[in-house]
Amino acid sequence: MAGDVAAGEKRSAVCAACHGKNGMASIPGYPHLAGQNEAYLVTAIQAYKNKQRTGGMATIMQAQSSGLSDDDIKNLAAFYASLPAGGE
Amino acid sequence: MAGDVAAGEKRSAVCAACHGKNGMASIPGYPHLAGQNEAYLVTAIQAYKNKQRTGGMATIMQAQSSGLSDDDIKNLAAFYASLPAGGE
């Protein structure tokens, strides 16, 4: 089932610190999420939560994703995928 | 030192199969790379090469990145970061 964009937006407050309110990261080492593929975002967040990603800034995302439910992950993915790529 | 966009474009031929010639993935499970942060792309590719990413489709990227030099990685990151987000 597809994620809920509005629920994802609510859950995204803490994400915005690094990934931007509009999904455009304000810091070079962090990925932009705006317009990213929804299915990819789900597998990426799950991989951090499952500690299958350990490189780069992964420890931050391991911690941030640890409290996310499967629905939270789907909703966040739907929200970021819905944002216009490039932050327009 | 920043990567070489033209050299990255040459090296990107095999990447295009999944990530698109313009950096827009044609398959939902794969990330778009167009307009992504250059520094993030470097750390992400390095993490695959170092087998620090094992979730999702990581085995494919572990294999694809295993033959990339540090310069290749920098150049590919510069190339994809230079492409317009959203594939416009």
Backbone of each chain as nested JSON, in Angstrom:
{
  "chains": [
    {"id": "A", "residues": [
      {"number": 1, "name": "MET", "atoms": {"N": [0.856, -1.198, 0.0], "CA": [0.0, 0.0, 0.0], "C": [0.883, 1.236, 0.0]}},
      {"number": 2, "name": "ALA", "atoms": {"N": [0.48, 2.211, -0.757], "CA": [1.268, 3.446, -0.861], "C": [1.194, 4.237, 0.435]}},
      {"number": 3, "name": "GLY", "atoms": {"N": [2.221, 5.04, 0.667], "CA": [2.281, 5.839, 1.88], "C": [1.341, 7.037, 1.833]}},
      {"number": 4, "name": "ASP", "atoms": {"N": [1.161, 7.636, 2.994], "CA": [0.262, 8.78, 3.178], "C": [1.121, 10.043, 3.244]}},
      {"number": 5, "name": "VAL", "atoms": {"N": [1.009, 10.876, 2.218], "CA": [1.865, 12.054, 2.082], "C": [1.693, 13.002, 3.275]}},
      {"number": 6, "name": "ALA", "atoms": {"N": [0.452, 13.244, 3.672], "CA": [0.198, 14.192, 4.769], "C": [0.771, 13.67, 6.087]}},
      {"number": 7, "name": "ALA", "atoms": {"N": [0.606, 12.375, 6.327], "CA": [1.167, 11.781, 7.544], "C": [2.691, 11.832, 7.495]}},
      {"number": 8, "name": "GLY", "atoms": {"N": [3.257, 11.614, 6.319], "CA": [4.706, 11.684, 6.162], "C": [5.226, 13.084, 6.43]}},
      {"number": 9, "name": "GLU", "atoms": {"N": [4.507, 14.068, 5.953], "CA": [4.931, 15.456, 6.174], "C": [4.99, 15.757, 7.673]}},
      {"number": 10, "name": "LYS", "atoms": {"N": [3.982, 15.315, 8.414], "CA": [3.977, 15.538, 9.869], "C": [5.192, 14.891, 10.527]}},
      {"number": 11, "name": "ARG", "atoms": {"N": [5.51, 13.679, 10.092], "CA": [6.605, 12.909, 10.695], "C": [7.971, 13.462, 10.306]}},
      {"number": 12, "name": "SER", "atoms": {"N": [8.012, 14.349, 9.3], "CA": [9.291, 14.763, 8.7], "C": [9.964, 15.925, 9.43]}},
      {"number": 13, "name": "ALA", "atoms": {"N": [9.335, 16.433, 10.483], "CA": [9.886, 17.635, 11.136], "C": [11.353, 17.458, 11.51]}},
      {"number": 14, "name": "VAL", "atoms": {"N": [11.684, 16.325, 12.113], "CA": [13.06, 16.114, 12.56], "C": [14.004, 15.902, 11.374]}},
      {"number": 15, "name": "CYS", "atoms": {"N": [13.494, 15.341, 10.293], "CA": [14.313, 15.081, 9.093], "C": [14.789, 16.394, 8.457]}},
      {"number": 16, "name": "ALA", "atoms": {"N": [13.933, 17.435, 8.601], "CA": [14.187, 18.698, 7.907], "C": [15.487, 19.358, 8.344]}},
      {"number": 17, "name": "ALA", "atoms": {"N": [15.944, 19.038, 9.556], "CA": [17.171, 19.66, 10.049], "C": [18.336, 19.409, 9.097]}},
      {"number": 18, "name": "CYS", "atoms": {"N": [18.398, 18.225, 8.526], "CA": [19.493, 17.899, 7.597], "C": [19.033, 17.856, 6.132]}},
      {"number": 19, "name": "HIS", "atoms": {"N": [17.819, 17.385, 5.894], "CA": [17.372, 17.171, 4.51], "C": [16.538, 18.332, 3.968]}},
      {"number": 20, "name": "GLY", "atoms": {"N": [16.354, 19.37, 4.788], "CA": [15.608, 20.547, 4.327], "C": [14.103, 20.358, 4.415]}},
      {"number": 21, "name": "LYS", "atoms": {"N": [13.398, 21.453, 4.673], "CA": [11.933, 21.402, 4.751], "C": [11.332, 20.976, 3.428]}},
      {"number": 22, "name": "ASN", "atoms": {"N": [11.992, 21.373, 2.35], "CA": [11.503, 21.052, 1.001], "C": [12.235, 19.844, 0.412]}},
      {"number": 23, "name": "GLY", "atoms": {"N": [12.951, 19.096, 1.265], "CA": [13.657, 17.907, 0.786], "C": [14.984, 18.184, 0.128]}},
      {"number": 24, "name": "MET", "atoms": {"N": [15.428, 19.442, 0.196], "CA": [16.727, 19.806, -0.369], "C": [17.699, 20.028, 0.776]}},
      {"number": 25, "name": "ALA", "atoms": {"N": [18.708, 19.155, 0.863], "CA": [19.654, 19.196, 1.976], "C": [20.427, 20.504, 1.969]}},
      {"number": 26, "name": "SER", "atoms": {"N": [20.592, 21.069, 3.146], "CA": [21.321, 22.328, 3.26], "C": [22.813, 22.083, 3.471]}},
      {"number": 27, "name": "ILE", "atoms": {"N": [23.206, 20.84, 3.702], "CA": [24.59, 20.47, 3.983], "C": [25.047, 19.519, 2.862]}},
      {"number": 28, "name": "PRO", "atoms": {"N": [26.249, 19.755, 2.273], "CA": [26.666, 18.975, 1.1], "C": [26.726, 17.457, 1.32]}},
      {"number": 29, "name": "GLY", "atoms": {"N": [27.068, 17.011, 2.538], "CA": [27.214, 15.572, 2.756], "C": [25.912, 14.807, 2.844]}},
      {"number": 30, "name": "TYR", "atoms": {"N": [24.793, 15.503, 2.807], "CA": [23.485, 14.852, 2.966], "C": [22.734, 14.818, 1.641]}},
      {"number": 31, "name": "PRO", "atoms": {"N": [21.997, 13.76, 1.417], "CA": [21.286, 13.675, 0.132], "C": [20.025, 14.544, 0.089]}},
      {"number": 32, "name": "HIS", "atoms": {"N": [19.768, 15.087, -1.078], "CA": [18.455, 15.65, -1.362], "C": [17.466, 14.486, -1.438]}},
      {"number": 33, "name": "LEU", "atoms": {"N": [16.258, 14.706, -0.962], "CA": [15.23, 13.669, -1.007], "C": [14.049, 14.07, -1.897]}},
      {"number": 34, "name": "ALA", "atoms": {"N": [13.958, 15.341, -2.233], "CA": [12.812, 15.837, -3.006], "C": [12.715, 15.123, -4.349]}},
      {"number": 35, "name": "GLY", "atoms": {"N": [11.576, 14.52, -4.617], "CA": [11.341, 13.876, -5.909], "C": [12.035, 12.542, -6.082]}},
      {"number": 36, "name": "GLN", "atoms": {"N": [12.637, 12.05, -5.019], "CA": [13.323, 10.745, -5.113], "C": [12.274, 9.646, -5.292]}},
      {"number": 37, "name": "ASN", "atoms": {"N": [12.696, 8.54, -5.862], "CA": [11.796, 7.399, -6.059], "C": [11.29, 6.888, -4.712]}},
      {"number": 38, "name": "GLU", "atoms": {"N": [9.96, 6.754, -4.601], "CA": [9.34, 6.341, -3.345], "C": [9.83, 4.957, -2.893]}},
      {"number": 39, "name": "ALA", "atoms": {"N": [9.87, 4.003, -3.835], "CA": [10.276, 2.635, -3.465], "C": [11.727, 2.608, -3.0]}},
      {"number": 40, "name": "TYR", "atoms": {"N": [12.57, 3.432, -3.625], "CA": [13.961, 3.499, -3.191], "C": [14.068, 4.07, -1.78]}},
      {"number": 41, "name": "LEU", "atoms": {"N": [13.3, 5.121, -1.514], "CA": [13.356, 5.732, -0.179], "C": [12.954, 4.73, 0.896]}},
      {"number": 42, "name": "VAL", "atoms": {"N": [11.933, 3.91, 0.623], "CA": [11.519, 2.887, 1.598], "C": [12.675, 1.924, 1.875]}},
      {"number": 43, "name": "THR", "atoms": {"N": [13.313, 1.409, 0.829], "CA": [14.387, 0.434, 1.06], "C": [15.595, 1.095, 1.717]}},
      {"number": 44, "name": "ALA", "atoms": {"N": [15.856, 2.359, 1.391], "CA": [17.005, 3.045, 1.995], "C": [16.784, 3.243, 3.501]}},
      {"number": 45, "name": "ILE", "atoms": {"N": [15.601, 3.732, 3.889], "CA": [15.334, 3.966, 5.316], "C": [15.333, 2.631, 6.067]}},
      {"number": 46, "name": "GLN", "atoms": {"N": [14.723, 1.611, 5.456], "CA": [14.729, 0.286, 6.09], "C": [16.159, -0.218, 6.288]}},
      {"number": 47, "name": "ALA", "atoms": {"N": [17.013, 0.016, 5.291], "CA": [18.402, -0.446, 5.39], "C": [19.139, 0.25, 6.536]}},
      {"number": 48, "name": "TYR", "atoms": {"N": [18.875, 1.548, 6.739], "CA": [19.47, 2.243, 7.886], "C": [18.917, 1.659, 9.184]}},
      {"number": 49, "name": "LYS", "atoms": {"N": [17.591, 1.483, 9.235], "CA": [16.964, 0.969, 10.459], "C": [17.517, -0.414, 10.82]}},
      {"number": 50, "name": "ASN", "atoms": {"N": [17.761, -1.232, 9.797], "CA": [18.273, -2.593, 9.999], "C": [19.793, -2.621, 10.154]}},
      {"number": 51, "name": "LYS", "atoms": {"N": [20.412, -1.447, 10.222], "CA": [21.865, -1.317, 10.337], "C": [22.61, -2.028, 9.205]}},
      {"number": 52, "name": "GLN", "atoms": {"N": [21.997, -1.992, 8.023], "CA": [22.64, -2.548, 6.833], "C": [23.417, -1.474, 6.08]}},
      {"number": 53, "name": "ARG", "atoms": {"N": [23.312, -0.237, 6.556], "CA": [24.123, 0.84, 6.002], "C": [24.981, 1.382, 7.131]}},
      {"number": 54, "name": "THR", "atoms": {"N": [26.286, 1.29, 6.949], "CA": [27.204, 1.694, 8.004], "C": [28.245, 2.716, 7.534]}},
      {"number": 55, "name": "GLY", "atoms": {"N": [28.231, 3.074, 6.273], "CA": [29.228, 4.041, 5.788], "C": [28.774, 5.473, 6.001]}},
      {"number": 56, "name": "GLY", "atoms": {"N": [29.66, 6.419, 5.683], "CA": [29.31, 7.849, 5.695], "C": [28.64, 8.281, 6.984]}},
      {"number": 57, "name": "MET", "atoms": {"N": [27.505, 8.924, 6.872], "CA": [26.755, 9.462, 8.013], "C": [25.753, 8.437, 8.542]}},
      {"number": 58, "name": "ALA", "atoms": {"N": [25.986, 7.149, 8.273], "CA": [24.967, 6.136, 8.547], "C": [24.594, 6.039, 10.015]}},
      {"number": 59, "name": "THR", "atoms": {"N": [25.54, 6.33, 10.914], "CA": [25.18, 6.203, 12.332], "C": [24.063, 7.184, 12.706]}},
      {"number": 60, "name": "ILE", "atoms": {"N": [24.061, 8.355, 12.089], "CA": [22.99, 9.321, 12.354], "C": [21.65, 8.75, 11.875]}},
      {"number": 61, "name": "MET", "atoms": {"N": [21.655, 8.225, 10.668], "CA": [20.402, 7.696, 10.123], "C": [19.973, 6.394, 10.818]}},
      {"number": 62, "name": "GLN", "atoms": {"N": [20.912, 5.622, 11.291], "CA": [20.544, 4.438, 12.084], "C": [19.739, 4.866, 13.304]}},
      {"number": 63, "name": "ALA", "atoms": {"N": [20.219, 5.927, 13.977], "CA": [19.529, 6.403, 15.175], "C": [18.174, 7.011, 14.817]}},
      {"number": 64, "name": "GLN", "atoms": {"N": [18.171, 7.856, 13.782], "CA": [16.927, 8.546, 13.415], "C": [15.854, 7.57, 12.973]}},
      {"number": 65, "name": "SER", "atoms": {"N": [16.248, 6.495, 12.292], "CA": [15.257, 5.566, 11.744], "C": [14.826, 4.518, 12.761]}},
      {"number": 66, "name": "SER", "atoms": {"N": [15.553, 4.42, 13.872], "CA": [15.274, 3.327, 14.818], "C": [13.872, 3.414, 15.4]}},
      {"number": 67, "name": "GLY", "atoms": {"N": [13.326, 4.631, 15.491], "CA": [11.992, 4.776, 16.065], "C": [10.869, 4.803, 15.042]}},
      {"number": 68, "name": "LEU", "atoms": {"N": [11.195, 4.557, 13.783], "CA": [10.168, 4.629, 12.732], "C": [9.49, 3.279, 12.535]}},
      {"number": 69, "name": "SER", "atoms": {"N": [8.169, 3.293, 12.491], "CA": [7.412, 2.078, 12.157], "C": [7.417, 1.882, 10.643]}},
      {"number": 70, "name": "ASP", "atoms": {"N": [6.96, 0.719, 10.195], "CA": [6.855, 0.473, 8.755], "C": [5.959, 1.514, 8.092]}},
      {"number": 71, "name": "ASP", "atoms": {"N": [4.87, 1.885, 8.769], "CA": [3.982, 2.913, 8.216], "C": [4.669, 4.271, 8.163]}},
      {"number": 72, "name": "ASP", "atoms": {"N": [5.406, 4.619, 9.225], "CA": [6.16, 5.885, 9.215], "C": [7.085, 5.934, 7.999]}},
      {"number": 73, "name": "ILE", "atoms": {"N": [7.785, 4.841, 7.755], "CA": [8.749, 4.786, 6.648], "C": [8.039, 4.969, 5.314]}},
      {"number": 74, "name": "LYS", "atoms": {"N": [6.925, 4.27, 5.132], "CA": [6.14, 4.412, 3.889], "C": [5.643, 5.833, 3.709]}},
      {"number": 75, "name": "ASN", "atoms": {"N": [5.176, 6.429, 4.811], "CA": [4.614, 7.777, 4.726], "C": [5.692, 8.821, 4.426]}},
      {"number": 76, "name": "LEU", "atoms": {"N": [6.842, 8.67, 5.076], "CA": [7.949, 9.593, 4.806], "C": [8.414, 9.468, 3.355]}},
      {"number": 77, "name": "ALA", "atoms": {"N": [8.491, 8.243, 2.863], "CA": [8.903, 8.025, 1.471], "C": [7.907, 8.675, 0.514]}},
      {"number": 78, "name": "ALA", "atoms": {"N": [6.619, 8.514, 0.813], "CA": [5.589, 9.114, -0.041], "C": [5.694, 10.635, -0.027]}},
      {"number": 79, "name": "PHE", "atoms": {"N": [5.936, 11.191, 1.168], "CA": [6.042, 12.65, 1.291], "C": [7.221, 13.183, 0.475]}},
      {"number": 80, "name": "TYR", "atoms": {"N": [8.408, 12.615, 0.672], "CA": [9.575, 13.143, -0.034], "C": [9.494, 12.904, -1.548]}},
      {"number": 81, "name": "ALA", "atoms": {"N": [8.918, 11.767, -1.93], "CA": [8.753, 11.502, -3.367], "C": [7.791, 12.503, -4.004]}},
      {"number": 82, "name": "SER", "atoms": {"N": [6.872, 13.026, -3.192], "CA": [5.854, 13.951, -3.735], "C": [6.39, 15.357, -3.929]}},
      {"number": 83, "name": "LEU", "atoms": {"N": [7.522, 15.666, -3.319], "CA": [8.074, 17.028, -3.424], "C": [8.758, 17.216, -4.78]}},
      {"number": 84, "name": "PRO", "atoms": {"N": [8.692, 18.414, -5.33], "CA": [9.314, 18.658, -6.64], "C": [10.841, 18.53, -6.58]}},
      {"number": 85, "name": "ALA", "atoms": {"N": [11.395, 17.733, -7.488], "CA": [12.855, 17.556, -7.566], "C": [13.51, 18.92, -7.76]}},
      {"number": 86, "name": "GLY", "atoms": {"N": [14.609, 19.119, -7.069], "CA": [15.32, 20.38, -7.201], "C": [14.781, 21.462, -6.286]}},
      {"number": 87, "name": "GLY", "atoms": {"N": [13.678, 21.173, -5.602], "CA": [13.17, 22.1, -4.602], "C": [12.428, 23.294, -5.17]}},
      {"number": 88, "name": "GLU", "atoms": {"N": [11.993, 23.203, -6.433], "CA": [11.274, 24.34, -7.046], "C": [9.912, 24.576, -6.372]}}
    ]},
    {"id": "B", "residues": [
      {"number": 1, "name": "MET", "atoms": {"N": [39.878, 17.583, -4.152], "CA": [39.718, 18.161, -5.496], "C": [38.383, 17.722, -6.086]}},
      {"number": 2, "name": "ALA", "atoms": {"N": [37.719, 18.625, -6.737], "CA": [36.409, 18.313, -7.325], "C": [36.571, 17.363, -8.504]}},
      {"number": 3, "name": "GLY", "atoms": {"N": [35.525, 16.612, -8.771], "CA": [35.559, 15.658, -9.855], "C": [35.443, 16.311, -11.219]}},
      {"number": 4, "name": "ASP", "atoms": {"N": [35.738, 15.521, -12.243], "CA": [35.735, 15.963, -13.628], "C": [34.442, 15.459, -14.278]}},
      {"number": 5, "name": "VAL", "atoms": {"N": [33.554, 16.404, -14.595], "CA": [32.231, 16.063, -15.103], "C": [32.321, 15.251, -16.408]}},
      {"number": 6, "name": "ALA", "atoms": {"N": [33.185, 15.688, -17.317], "CA": [33.283, 15.009, -18.617], "C": [33.807, 13.587, -18.447]}},
      {"number": 7, "name": "ALA", "atoms": {"N": [34.805, 13.415, -17.58], "CA": [35.333, 12.077, -17.322], "C": [34.269, 11.211, -16.654]}},
      {"number": 8, "name": "GLY", "atoms": {"N": [33.485, 11.812, -15.764], "CA": [32.414, 11.078, -15.109], "C": [31.356, 10.627, -16.097]}},
      {"number": 9, "name": "GLU", "atoms": {"N": [31.031, 11.494, -17.031], "CA": [30.019, 11.126, -18.038], "C": [30.478, 9.906, -18.831]}},
      {"number": 10, "name": "LYS", "atoms": {"N": [31.76, 9.896, -19.206], "CA": [32.294, 8.736, -19.953], "C": [32.171, 7.456, -19.14]}},
      {"number": 11, "name": "ARG", "atoms": {"N": [32.456, 7.564, -17.864], "CA": [32.464, 6.378, -16.987], "C": [31.053, 5.91, -16.646]}},
      {"number": 12, "name": "SER", "atoms": {"N": [30.041, 6.742, -16.943], "CA": [28.682, 6.481, -16.473], "C": [27.87, 5.566, -17.375]}},
      {"number": 13, "name": "ALA", "atoms": {"N": [28.461, 5.115, -18.487], "CA": [27.683, 4.331, -19.449], "C": [26.99, 3.14, -18.788]}},
      {"number": 14, "name": "VAL", "atoms": {"N": [27.707, 2.411, -17.967], "CA": [27.116, 1.219, -17.345], "C": [26.087, 1.607, -16.283]}},
      {"number": 15, "name": "CYS", "atoms": {"N": [26.272, 2.741, -15.649], "CA": [25.337, 3.216, -14.607], "C": [23.959, 3.516, -15.194]}},
      {"number": 16, "name": "ALA", "atoms": {"N": [23.976, 3.956, -16.471], "CA": [22.741, 4.43, -17.102], "C": [21.682, 3.341, -17.213]}},
      {"number": 17, "name": "ALA", "atoms": {"N": [22.096, 2.081, -17.219], "CA": [21.139, 0.983, -17.354], "C": [20.078, 1.043, -16.254]}},
      {"number": 18, "name": "CYS", "atoms": {"N": [20.489, 1.41, -15.055], "CA": [19.534, 1.481, -13.938], "C": [19.206, 2.921, -13.538]}},
      {"number": 19, "name": "HIS", "atoms": {"N": [20.191, 3.816, -13.641], "CA": [19.988, 5.176, -13.131], "C": [19.604, 6.171, -14.225]}},
      {"number": 20, "name": "GLY", "atoms": {"N": [19.483, 5.678, -15.476], "CA": [19.063, 6.557, -16.562], "C": [20.215, 7.361, -17.133]}},
      {"number": 21, "name": "LYS", "atoms": {"N": [20.14, 7.615, -18.429], "CA": [21.187, 8.42, -19.084], "C": [21.247, 9.824, -18.498]}},
      {"number": 22, "name": "ASN", "atoms": {"N": [20.081, 10.333, -18.097], "CA": [19.984, 11.686, -17.536], "C": [19.958, 11.675, -16.005]}},
      {"number": 23, "name": "GLY", "atoms": {"N": [20.314, 10.497, -15.416], "CA": [20.336, 10.406, -13.963], "C": [18.981, 10.164, -13.331]}},
      {"number": 24, "name": "MET", "atoms": {"N": [17.967, 9.921, -14.168], "CA": [16.628, 9.631, -13.651], "C": [16.373, 8.132, -13.821]}},
      {"number": 25, "name": "ALA", "atoms": {"N": [16.262, 7.416, -12.708], "CA": [16.115, 5.968, -12.735], "C": [14.814, 5.585, -13.425]}},
      {"number": 26, "name": "SER", "atoms": {"N": [14.908, 4.571, -14.269], "CA": [13.722, 4.109, -14.99], "C": [12.975, 3.052, -14.183]}},
      {"number": 27, "name": "ILE", "atoms": {"N": [13.551, 2.573, -13.103], "CA": [12.98, 1.503, -12.284], "C": [12.737, 2.082, -10.886]}},
      {"number": 28, "name": "PRO", "atoms": {"N": [11.524, 1.866, -10.304], "CA": [11.183, 2.514, -9.034], "C": [12.139, 2.208, -7.875]}},
      {"number": 29, "name": "GLY", "atoms": {"N": [12.733, 1.025, -7.83], "CA": [13.592, 0.672, -6.703], "C": [14.95, 1.341, -6.71]}},
      {"number": 30, "name": "TYR", "atoms": {"N": [15.275, 2.059, -7.777], "CA": [16.599, 2.666, -7.907], "C": [16.519, 4.172, -7.699]}},
      {"number": 31, "name": "PRO", "atoms": {"N": [17.54, 4.753, -7.087], "CA": [17.496, 6.198, -6.858], "C": [17.795, 7.017, -8.109]}},
      {"number": 32, "name": "HIS", "atoms": {"N": [17.094, 8.145, -8.194], "CA": [17.51, 9.182, -9.139], "C": [18.826, 9.767, -8.626]}},
      {"number": 33, "name": "LEU", "atoms": {"N": [19.71, 10.111, -9.543], "CA": [20.992, 10.701, -9.151], "C": [21.139, 12.138, -9.662]}},
      {"number": 34, "name": "ALA", "atoms": {"N": [20.298, 12.541, -10.586], "CA": [20.411, 13.866, -11.207], "C": [20.283, 14.959, -10.158]}},
      {"number": 35, "name": "GLY", "atoms": {"N": [21.278, 15.82, -10.091], "CA": [21.223, 16.964, -9.189], "C": [21.482, 16.62, -7.728]}},
      {"number": 36, "name": "GLN", "atoms": {"N": [21.855, 15.386, -7.463], "CA": [22.141, 14.987, -6.07], "C": [23.411, 15.695, -5.588]}},
      {"number": 37, "name": "ASN", "atoms": {"N": [23.533, 15.836, -4.297], "CA": [24.71, 16.469, -3.712], "C": [25.982, 15.686, -4.049]}},
      {"number": 38, "name": "GLU", "atoms": {"N": [26.971, 16.361, -4.583], "CA": [28.212, 15.707, -5.017], "C": [28.906, 14.986, -3.855]}},
      {"number": 39, "name": "ALA", "atoms": {"N": [29.034, 15.665, -2.713], "CA": [29.736, 15.051, -1.568], "C": [28.994, 13.817, -1.074]}},
      {"number": 40, "name": "TYR", "atoms": {"N": [27.662, 13.868, -1.106], "CA": [26.884, 12.689, -0.702], "C": [27.121, 11.532, -1.666]}},
      {"number": 41, "name": "LEU", "atoms": {"N": [27.133, 11.816, -2.959], "CA": [27.335, 10.744, -3.943], "C": [28.681, 10.063, -3.736]}},
      {"number": 42, "name": "VAL", "atoms": {"N": [29.72, 10.847, -3.435], "CA": [31.036, 10.254, -3.181], "C": [30.973, 9.287, -1.998]}},
      {"number": 43, "name": "THR", "atoms": {"N": [30.39, 9.73, -0.886], "CA": [30.355, 8.849, 0.289], "C": [29.462, 7.64, 0.047]}},
      {"number": 44, "name": "ALA", "atoms": {"N": [28.384, 7.813, -0.712], "CA": [27.483, 6.688, -0.973], "C": [28.194, 5.622, -1.813]}},
      {"number": 45, "name": "ILE", "atoms": {"N": [28.871, 6.046, -2.89], "CA": [29.549, 5.065, -3.756], "C": [30.684, 4.39, -2.973]}},
      {"number": 46, "name": "GLN", "atoms": {"N": [31.41, 5.185, -2.194], "CA": [32.486, 4.596, -1.377], "C": [31.923, 3.568, -0.397]}},
      {"number": 47, "name": "ALA", "atoms": {"N": [30.76, 3.865, 0.187], "CA": [30.158, 2.938, 1.15], "C": [29.778, 1.62, 0.472]}},
      {"number": 48, "name": "TYR", "atoms": {"N": [29.288, 1.696, -0.757], "CA": [28.998, 0.452, -1.492], "C": [30.293, -0.301, -1.777]}},
      {"number": 49, "name": "LYS", "atoms": {"N": [31.293, 0.427, -2.245], "CA": [32.576, -0.205, -2.582], "C": [33.182, -0.902, -1.362]}},
      {"number": 50, "name": "ASN", "atoms": {"N": [33.049, -0.252, -0.208], "CA": [33.605, -0.802, 1.033], "C": [32.687, -1.832, 1.696]}},
      {"number": 51, "name": "LYS", "atoms": {"N": [31.608, -2.176, 0.985], "CA": [30.61, -3.14, 1.497], "C": [30.023, -2.707, 2.841]}},
      {"number": 52, "name": "GLN", "atoms": {"N": [29.886, -1.388, 2.998], "CA": [29.245, -0.841, 4.197], "C": [27.761, -0.643, 3.98]}},
      {"number": 53, "name": "ARG", "atoms": {"N": [27.321, -0.897, 2.754], "CA": [25.883, -0.884, 2.479], "C": [25.492, -2.273, 1.994]}},
      {"number": 54, "name": "THR", "atoms": {"N": [24.585, -2.903, 2.749], "CA": [24.22, -4.269, 2.404], "C": [22.711, -4.45, 2.224]}},
      {"number": 55, "name": "GLY", "atoms": {"N": [21.915, -3.399, 2.436], "CA": [20.465, -3.54, 2.289], "C": [20.012, -3.375, 0.845]}},
      {"number": 56, "name": "GLY", "atoms": {"N": [18.743, -3.617, 0.611], "CA": [18.121, -3.356, -0.694], "C": [18.885, -3.967, -1.849]}},
      {"number": 57, "name": "MET", "atoms": {"N": [19.232, -3.153, -2.831], "CA": [19.918, -3.608, -4.038], "C": [21.426, -3.492, -3.88]}},
      {"number": 58, "name": "ALA", "atoms": {"N": [21.915, -3.472, -2.645], "CA": [23.317, -3.14, -2.393], "C": [24.289, -4.111, -3.055]}},
      {"number": 59, "name": "THR", "atoms": {"N": [23.905, -5.364, -3.205], "CA": [24.846, -6.314, -3.824], "C": [25.188, -5.901, -5.252]}},
      {"number": 60, "name": "ILE", "atoms": {"N": [24.198, -5.342, -5.941], "CA": [24.463, -4.866, -7.307], "C": [25.471, -3.723, -7.27]}},
      {"number": 61, "name": "MET", "atoms": {"N": [25.251, -2.78, -6.385], "CA": [26.146, -1.624, -6.307], "C": [27.516, -1.994, -5.729]}},
      {"number": 62, "name": "GLN", "atoms": {"N": [27.565, -2.977, -4.864], "CA": [28.878, -3.456, -4.386], "C": [29.707, -3.94, -5.572]}},
      {"number": 63, "name": "ALA", "atoms": {"N": [29.065, -4.7, -6.462], "CA": [29.773, -5.233, -7.626], "C": [30.16, -4.111, -8.589]}},
      {"number": 64, "name": "GLN", "atoms": {"N": [29.193, -3.219, -8.861], "CA": [29.445, -2.155, -9.844], "C": [30.539, -1.203, -9.363]}},
      {"number": 65, "name": "SER", "atoms": {"N": [30.604, -0.96, -8.066], "CA": [31.567, 0.014, -7.553], "C": [32.934, -0.59, -7.293]}},
      {"number": 66, "name": "SER", "atoms": {"N": [33.017, -1.921, -7.318], "CA": [34.276, -2.574, -6.932], "C": [35.42, -2.209, -7.875]}},
      {"number": 67, "name": "GLY", "atoms": {"N": [35.101, -1.873, -9.115], "CA": [36.151, -1.544, -10.082], "C": [36.423, -0.061, -10.216]}},
      {"number": 68, "name": "LEU", "atoms": {"N": [35.783, 0.754, -9.387], "CA": [35.951, 2.205, -9.504], "C": [37.112, 2.693, -8.639]}},
      {"number": 69, "name": "SER", "atoms": {"N": [37.956, 3.514, -9.241], "CA": [39.03, 4.162, -8.478], "C": [38.458, 5.359, -7.728]}},
      {"number": 70, "name": "ASP", "atoms": {"N": [39.257, 5.937, -6.832], "CA": [38.818, 7.143, -6.128], "C": [38.503, 8.266, -7.114]}},
      {"number": 71, "name": "ASP", "atoms": {"N": [39.298, 8.373, -8.174], "CA": [39.026, 9.407, -9.179], "C": [37.737, 9.105, -9.936]}},
      {"number": 72, "name": "ASP", "atoms": {"N": [37.531, 7.839, -10.287], "CA": [36.27, 7.471, -10.955], "C": [35.079, 7.907, -10.11]}},
      {"number": 73, "name": "ILE", "atoms": {"N": [35.158, 7.619, -8.817], "CA": [34.043, 7.934, -7.907], "C": [33.807, 9.436, -7.863]}},
      {"number": 74, "name": "LYS", "atoms": {"N": [34.878, 10.203, -7.721], "CA": [34.753, 11.668, -7.713], "C": [34.162, 12.19, -9.02]}},
      {"number": 75, "name": "ASN", "atoms": {"N": [34.621, 11.603, -10.134], "CA": [34.157, 12.087, -11.438], "C": [32.684, 11.74, -11.663]}},
      {"number": 76, "name": "LEU", "atoms": {"N": [32.295, 10.53, -11.282], "CA": [30.887, 10.138, -11.418], "C": [30.001, 11.022, -10.545]}},
      {"number": 77, "name": "ALA", "atoms": {"N": [30.452, 11.302, -9.339], "CA": [29.676, 12.168, -8.438], "C": [29.52, 13.559, -9.044]}},
      {"number": 78, "name": "ALA", "atoms": {"N": [30.603, 14.074, -9.615], "CA": [30.544, 15.412, -10.224], "C": [29.59, 15.417, -11.414]}},
      {"number": 79, "name": "PHE", "atoms": {"N": [29.631, 14.338, -12.199], "CA": [28.75, 14.249, -13.369], "C": [27.285, 14.237, -12.949]}},
      {"number": 80, "name": "TYR", "atoms": {"N": [26.922, 13.341, -12.035], "CA": [25.501, 13.245, -11.668], "C": [25.031, 14.494, -10.931]}},
      {"number": 81, "name": "ALA", "atoms": {"N": [25.893, 15.076, -10.113], "CA": [25.515, 16.319, -9.42], "C": [25.276, 17.456, -10.408]}},
      {"number": 82, "name": "SER", "atoms": {"N": [25.926, 17.375, -11.562], "CA": [25.807, 18.458, -12.551], "C": [24.53, 18.377, -13.37]}},
      {"number": 83, "name": "LEU", "atoms": {"N": [23.879, 17.227, -13.348], "CA": [22.659, 17.056, -14.157], "C": [21.477, 17.755, -13.48]}},
      {"number": 84, "name": "PRO", "atoms": {"N": [20.545, 18.309, -14.265], "CA": [19.407, 18.999, -13.659], "C": [18.504, 18.043, -12.885]}},
      {"number": 85, "name": "ALA", "atoms": {"N": [18.179, 18.4, -11.643], "CA": [17.278, 17.588, -10.822], "C": [15.948, 17.433, -11.538]}},
      {"number": 86, "name": "GLY", "atoms": {"N": [15.396, 16.231, -11.462], "CA": [14.119, 15.974, -12.114], "C": [14.251, 15.625, -13.582]}},
      {"number": 87, "name": "GLY", "atoms": {"N": [15.465, 15.684, -14.098], "CA": [15.701, 15.247, -15.466], "C": [15.261, 16.228, -16.532]}},
      {"number": 88, "name": "GLU", "atoms": {"N": [15.028, 17.465, -16.15], "CA": [14.559, 18.451, -17.146], "C": [15.633, 18.739, -18.181]}}
    ]}
  ]
}
